[in-house]
Amino acid sequence: MFGSLWNVVTMEDAEVVVHFLEPITNTKDLTRHEVAKICEERMRAKLQEIWGDEYIANDANAAEALAKAIANG
């Protein structure tokens, strides 16, 4: 992971866009796995909104789908 982060940090021409999603509230009765699932669902929905068909929300390999979307975005 550090190697990948280093590659991003040392890129000469990088453009970053940050999207803030709605906060997750009332997590008192949720497990960390349930909170993670909510996060994943919200991020997938936002990526689908941004990239449309370039991002396949139901791709079995989420990392591959995200990489494809970034490469095409």
N, CA, C and O atoms as a GROMACS GRO file, in nm:
protein
  292
    1MET      N    1   0.082  -0.119   0.000
    1MET     CA    2   0.000   0.000   0.000
    1MET      C    3   0.087   0.126   0.000
    1MET      O    4   0.056   0.223  -0.068
    2PHE      N    5   0.196   0.123   0.076
    2PHE     CA    6   0.282   0.240   0.081
    2PHE      C    7   0.339   0.272  -0.056
    2PHE      O    8   0.349   0.389  -0.094
    3GLY      N    9   0.376   0.168  -0.131
    3GLY     CA   10   0.430   0.189  -0.265
    3GLY      C   11   0.330   0.257  -0.356
    3GLY      O   12   0.366   0.347  -0.432
    4SER      N   13   0.205   0.215  -0.350
    4SER     CA   14   0.100   0.278  -0.431
    4SER      C   15   0.077   0.422  -0.390
    4SER      O   16   0.064   0.511  -0.475
    5LEU      N   17   0.073   0.446  -0.260
    5LEU     CA   18   0.056   0.583  -0.210
    5LEU      C   19   0.173   0.670  -0.254
    5LEU      O   20   0.153   0.784  -0.295
    6TRP      N   21   0.293   0.617  -0.247
    6TRP     CA   22   0.412   0.692  -0.288
    6TRP      C   23   0.404   0.729  -0.437
    6TRP      O   24   0.439   0.840  -0.476
    7ASN      N   25   0.357   0.635  -0.520
    7ASN     CA   26   0.343   0.663  -0.662
    7ASN      C   27   0.247   0.778  -0.687
    7ASN      O   28   0.271   0.862  -0.774
    8VAL      N   29   0.139   0.782  -0.612
    8VAL     CA   30   0.042   0.890  -0.628
    8VAL      C   31   0.100   1.022  -0.579
    8VAL      O   32   0.086   1.125  -0.646
    9VAL      N   33   0.164   1.022  -0.464
    9VAL     CA   34   0.218   1.144  -0.404
    9VAL      C   35   0.328   1.205  -0.491
    9VAL      O   36   0.342   1.327  -0.495
   10THR      N   37   0.406   1.123  -0.560
   10THR     CA   38   0.519   1.174  -0.637
   10THR      C   39   0.485   1.199  -0.784
   10THR      O   40   0.575   1.230  -0.862
   11MET      N   41   0.359   1.187  -0.823
   11MET     CA   42   0.319   1.216  -0.961
   11MET      C   43   0.340   1.364  -0.989
   11MET      O   44   0.314   1.449  -0.904
   12GLU      N   45   0.388   1.394  -1.110
   12GLU     CA   46   0.410   1.534  -1.146
   12GLU      C   47   0.279   1.607  -1.174
   12GLU      O   48   0.258   1.718  -1.125
   13ASP      N   49   0.193   1.546  -1.253
   13ASP     CA   50   0.067   1.610  -1.290
   13ASP      C   51  -0.049   1.529  -1.235
   13ASP      O   52  -0.097   1.435  -1.297
   14ALA      N   53  -0.094   1.568  -1.118
   14ALA     CA   54  -0.205   1.497  -1.057
   14ALA      C   55  -0.316   1.597  -1.026
   14ALA      O   56  -0.291   1.708  -0.978
   15GLU      N   57  -0.438   1.557  -1.054
   15GLU     CA   58  -0.554   1.639  -1.022
   15GLU      C   59  -0.639   1.558  -0.926
   15GLU      O   60  -0.670   1.442  -0.951
   16VAL      N   61  -0.677   1.620  -0.818
   16VAL     CA   62  -0.755   1.551  -0.715
   16VAL      C   63  -0.889   1.622  -0.700
   16VAL      O   64  -0.896   1.744  -0.688
   17VAL      N   65  -0.993   1.543  -0.700
   17VAL     CA   66  -1.127   1.594  -0.675
   17VAL      C   67  -1.182   1.518  -0.555
   17VAL      O   68  -1.181   1.395  -0.552
   18VAL      N   69  -1.229   1.592  -0.456
   18VAL     CA   70  -1.280   1.531  -0.334
   18VAL      C   71  -1.431   1.553  -0.329
   18VAL      O   72  -1.480   1.665  -0.347
   19HIS      N   73  -1.502   1.446  -0.303
   19HIS     CA   74  -1.648   1.454  -0.286
   19HIS      C   75  -1.679   1.413  -0.143
   19HIS      O   76  -1.642   1.304  -0.100
   20PHE      N   77  -1.746   1.498  -0.071
   20PHE     CA   78  -1.785   1.467   0.066
   20PHE      C   79  -1.926   1.409   0.063
   20PHE      O   80  -2.018   1.469   0.008
   21LEU      N   81  -1.942   1.293   0.122
   21LEU     CA   82  -2.071   1.226   0.127
   21LEU      C   83  -2.139   1.256   0.259
   21LEU      O   84  -2.078   1.308   0.352
   22GLU      N   85  -2.266   1.224   0.264
   22GLU     CA   86  -2.342   1.245   0.388
   22GLU      C   87  -2.278   1.166   0.502
   22GLU      O   88  -2.236   1.052   0.482
   23PRO      N   89  -2.270   1.225   0.620
   23PRO     CA   90  -2.214   1.151   0.733
   23PRO      C   91  -2.303   1.034   0.772
   23PRO      O   92  -2.425   1.036   0.753
   24ILE      N   93  -2.242   0.935   0.827
   24ILE     CA   94  -2.315   0.819   0.876
   24ILE      C   95  -2.344   0.847   1.023
   24ILE      O   96  -2.252   0.863   1.104
   25THR      N   97  -2.471   0.852   1.056
   25THR     CA   98  -2.510   0.882   1.194
   25THR      C   99  -2.575   0.760   1.258
   25THR      O  100  -2.607   0.663   1.190
   26ASN      N  101  -2.593   0.768   1.385
   26ASN     CA  102  -2.659   0.661   1.461
   26ASN      C  103  -2.590   0.525   1.441
   26ASN      O  104  -2.656   0.426   1.408
   27THR      N  105  -2.461   0.522   1.461
   27THR     CA  106  -2.386   0.398   1.443
   27THR      C  107  -2.372   0.319   1.573
   27THR      O  108  -2.305   0.216   1.577
   28LYS      N  109  -2.434   0.367   1.677
   28LYS     CA  110  -2.419   0.305   1.810
   28LYS      C  111  -2.452   0.155   1.807
   28LYS      O  112  -2.383   0.075   1.871
   29ASP      N  113  -2.554   0.118   1.735
   29ASP     CA  114  -2.597  -0.022   1.734
   29ASP      C  115  -2.544  -0.102   1.614
   29ASP      O  116  -2.586  -0.215   1.590
   30LEU      N  117  -2.453  -0.041   1.538
   30LEU     CA  118  -2.397  -0.108   1.420
   30LEU      C  119  -2.259  -0.163   1.449
   30LEU      O  120  -2.184  -0.106   1.528
   31THR      N  121  -2.225  -0.274   1.384
   31THR     CA  122  -2.090  -0.326   1.394
   31THR      C  123  -2.001  -0.249   1.296
   31THR      O  124  -2.051  -0.178   1.210
   32ARG      N  125  -1.871  -0.263   1.310
   32ARG     CA  126  -1.780  -0.195   1.217
   32ARG      C  127  -1.798  -0.249   1.076
   32ARG      O  128  -1.776  -0.177   0.978
   33HIS      N  129  -1.837  -0.375   1.064
   33HIS     CA  130  -1.862  -0.433   0.932
   33HIS      C  131  -1.986  -0.371   0.867
   33HIS      O  132  -1.988  -0.348   0.747
   34GLU      N  133  -2.086  -0.345   0.947
   34GLU     CA  134  -2.207  -0.281   0.895
   34GLU      C  135  -2.178  -0.137   0.852
   34GLU      O  136  -2.229  -0.091   0.749
   35VAL      N  137  -2.097  -0.067   0.929
   35VAL     CA  138  -2.059   0.070   0.893
   35VAL      C  139  -1.976   0.067   0.765
   35VAL      O  140  -1.995   0.151   0.677
   36ALA      N  141  -1.885  -0.027   0.754
   36ALA     CA  142  -1.803  -0.039   0.633
   36ALA      C  143  -1.891  -0.065   0.511
   36ALA      O  144  -1.866  -0.010   0.404
   37LYS      N  145  -1.993  -0.148   0.526
   37LYS     CA  146  -2.084  -0.179   0.417
   37LYS      C  147  -2.160  -0.054   0.373
   37LYS      O  148  -2.178  -0.030   0.253
   38ILE      N  149  -2.203   0.026   0.468
   38ILE     CA  150  -2.272   0.151   0.436
   38ILE      C  151  -2.177   0.244   0.359
   38ILE      O  152  -2.217   0.305   0.260
   39CYS      N  153  -2.053   0.253   0.405
   39CYS     CA  154  -1.953   0.336   0.337
   39CYS      C  155  -1.933   0.289   0.193
   39CYS      O  156  -1.932   0.369   0.100
   40GLU      N  157  -1.916   0.160   0.177
   40GLU     CA  158  -1.895   0.104   0.044
   40GLU      C  159  -2.013   0.134  -0.048
   40GLU      O  160  -1.994   0.174  -0.162
   41GLU      N  161  -2.134   0.115   0.001
   41GLU     CA  162  -2.253   0.140  -0.079
   41GLU      C  163  -2.262   0.287  -0.121
   41GLU      O  164  -2.296   0.317  -0.236
   42ARG      N  165  -2.231   0.377  -0.030
   42ARG     CA  166  -2.237   0.520  -0.062
   42ARG      C  167  -2.129   0.560  -0.162
   42ARG      O  168  -2.154   0.639  -0.252
   43MET      N  169  -2.010   0.504  -0.145
   43MET     CA  170  -1.902   0.535  -0.240
   43MET      C  171  -1.932   0.480  -0.378
   43MET      O  172  -1.910   0.547  -0.479
   44ARG      N  173  -1.985   0.356  -0.384
   44ARG     CA  174  -2.022   0.298  -0.513
   44ARG      C  175  -2.130   0.382  -0.582
   44ARG      O  176  -2.123   0.404  -0.703
   45ALA      N  177  -2.228   0.428  -0.507
   45ALA     CA  178  -2.334   0.510  -0.564
   45ALA      C  179  -2.278   0.641  -0.620
   45ALA      O  180  -2.318   0.685  -0.728
   46LYS      N  181  -2.185   0.702  -0.548
   46LYS     CA  182  -2.126   0.827  -0.594
   46LYS      C  183  -2.041   0.804  -0.719
   46LYS      O  184  -2.046   0.883  -0.813
   47LEU      N  185  -1.963   0.695  -0.720
   47LEU     CA  186  -1.882   0.665  -0.837
   47LEU      C  187  -1.971   0.637  -0.958
   47LEU      O  188  -1.938   0.678  -1.069
   48GLN      N  189  -2.081   0.568  -0.938
   48GLN     CA  190  -2.176   0.541  -1.047
   48GLN      C  191  -2.232   0.673  -1.099
   48GLN      O  192  -2.246   0.692  -1.220
   49GLU      N  193  -2.263   0.764  -1.008
   49GLU     CA  194  -2.316   0.896  -1.046
   49GLU      C  195  -2.213   0.974  -1.128
   49GLU      O  196  -2.247   1.037  -1.228
   50ILE      N  197  -2.087   0.970  -1.086
   50ILE     CA  198  -1.982   1.047  -1.152
   50ILE      C  199  -1.943   0.987  -1.286
   50ILE      O  200  -1.937   1.057  -1.387
   51TRP      N  201  -1.916   0.856  -1.287
   51TRP     CA  202  -1.861   0.792  -1.406
   51TRP      C  203  -1.962   0.714  -1.488
   51TRP      O  204  -1.928   0.664  -1.596
   52GLY      N  205  -2.082   0.702  -1.442
   52GLY     CA  206  -2.185   0.634  -1.518
   52GLY      C  207  -2.146   0.491  -1.552
   52GLY      O  208  -2.105   0.414  -1.465
   53ASP      N  209  -2.159   0.457  -1.678
   53ASP     CA  210  -2.134   0.320  -1.723
   53ASP      C  211  -1.988   0.279  -1.711
   53ASP      O  212  -1.958   0.160  -1.716
   54GLU      N  213  -1.898   0.374  -1.696
   54GLU     CA  214  -1.756   0.339  -1.682
   54GLU      C  215  -1.730   0.267  -1.550
   54GLU      O  216  -1.632   0.194  -1.536
   55TYR      N  217  -1.816   0.289  -1.455
   55TYR     CA  218  -1.803   0.224  -1.326
   55TYR      C  219  -1.913   0.120  -1.312
   55TYR      O  220  -2.031   0.155  -1.312
   56ILE      N  221  -1.877  -0.003  -1.303
   56ILE     CA  222  -1.975  -0.111  -1.295
   56ILE      C  223  -1.994  -0.147  -1.148
   56ILE      O  224  -1.910  -0.213  -1.088
   57ALA      N  225  -2.106  -0.103  -1.092
   57ALA     CA  226  -2.129  -0.118  -0.948
   57ALA      C  227  -2.136  -0.263  -0.904
   57ALA      O  228  -2.105  -0.293  -0.789
   58ASN      N  229  -2.175  -0.352  -0.993
   58ASN     CA  230  -2.189  -0.492  -0.953
   58ASN      C  231  -2.070  -0.577  -0.994
   58ASN      O  232  -2.079  -0.700  -0.992
   59ASP      N  233  -1.959  -0.515  -1.030
   59ASP     CA  234  -1.840  -0.590  -1.068
   59ASP      C  235  -1.794  -0.673  -0.950
   59ASP      O  236  -1.782  -0.623  -0.838
   60ALA      N  237  -1.768  -0.800  -0.974
   60ALA     CA  238  -1.725  -0.890  -0.865
   60ALA      C  239  -1.592  -0.846  -0.807
   60ALA      O  240  -1.565  -0.869  -0.689
   61ASN      N  241  -1.510  -0.782  -0.888
   61ASN     CA  242  -1.381  -0.735  -0.842
   61ASN      C  243  -1.388  -0.582  -0.832
   61ASN      O  244  -1.359  -0.512  -0.928
   62ALA      N  245  -1.427  -0.533  -0.716
   62ALA     CA  246  -1.449  -0.390  -0.697
   62ALA      C  247  -1.323  -0.309  -0.725
   62ALA      O  248  -1.333  -0.200  -0.782
   63ALA      N  249  -1.208  -0.359  -0.688
   63ALA     CA  250  -1.084  -0.286  -0.712
   63ALA      C  251  -1.059  -0.271  -0.861
   63ALA      O  252  -1.014  -0.166  -0.907
   64GLU      N  253  -1.088  -0.375  -0.937
   64GLU     CA  254  -1.069  -0.369  -1.082
   64GLU      C  255  -1.166  -0.269  -1.145
   64GLU      O  256  -1.129  -0.193  -1.235
   65ALA      N  257  -1.289  -0.270  -1.099
   65ALA     CA  258  -1.389  -0.176  -1.151
   65ALA      C  259  -1.347  -0.033  -1.121
   65ALA      O  260  -1.360   0.055  -1.207
   66LEU      N  261  -1.298  -0.008  -1.002
   66LEU     CA  262  -1.254   0.125  -0.965
   66LEU      C  263  -1.134   0.167  -1.050
   66LEU      O  264  -1.129   0.281  -1.097
   67ALA      N  265  -1.040   0.078  -1.071
   67ALA     CA  266  -0.923   0.109  -1.154
   67ALA      C  267  -0.965   0.143  -1.297
   67ALA      O  268  -0.912   0.236  -1.356
   68LYS      N  269  -1.061   0.067  -1.352
   68LYS     CA  270  -1.112   0.095  -1.486
   68LYS      C  271  -1.177   0.233  -1.492
   68LYS      O  272  -1.155   0.309  -1.586
   69ALA      N  273  -1.256   0.264  -1.391
   69ALA     CA  274  -1.325   0.392  -1.388
   69ALA      C  275  -1.227   0.508  -1.380
   69ALA      O  276  -1.244   0.609  -1.448
   70ILE      N  277  -1.124   0.493  -1.298
   70ILE     CA  278  -1.024   0.598  -1.284
   70ILE      C  279  -0.946   0.614  -1.413
   70ILE      O  280  -0.920   0.727  -1.456
   71ALA      N  281  -0.908   0.504  -1.474
   71ALA     CA  282  -0.831   0.509  -1.599
   71ALA      C  283  -0.910   0.578  -1.710
   71ALA      O  284  -0.852   0.645  -1.796
   72ASN      N  285  -1.041   0.561  -1.708
   72ASN     CA  286  -1.126   0.618  -1.814
   72ASN      C  287  -1.183   0.754  -1.778
   72ASN      O  288  -1.247   0.819  -1.860
   73GLY      N  289  -1.160   0.798  -1.654
   73GLY     CA  290  -1.224   0.922  -1.608
   73GLY      C  291  -1.138   1.039  -1.624
   73GLY      O  292  -1.178   1.150  -1.590
   0.00000   0.00000   0.00000
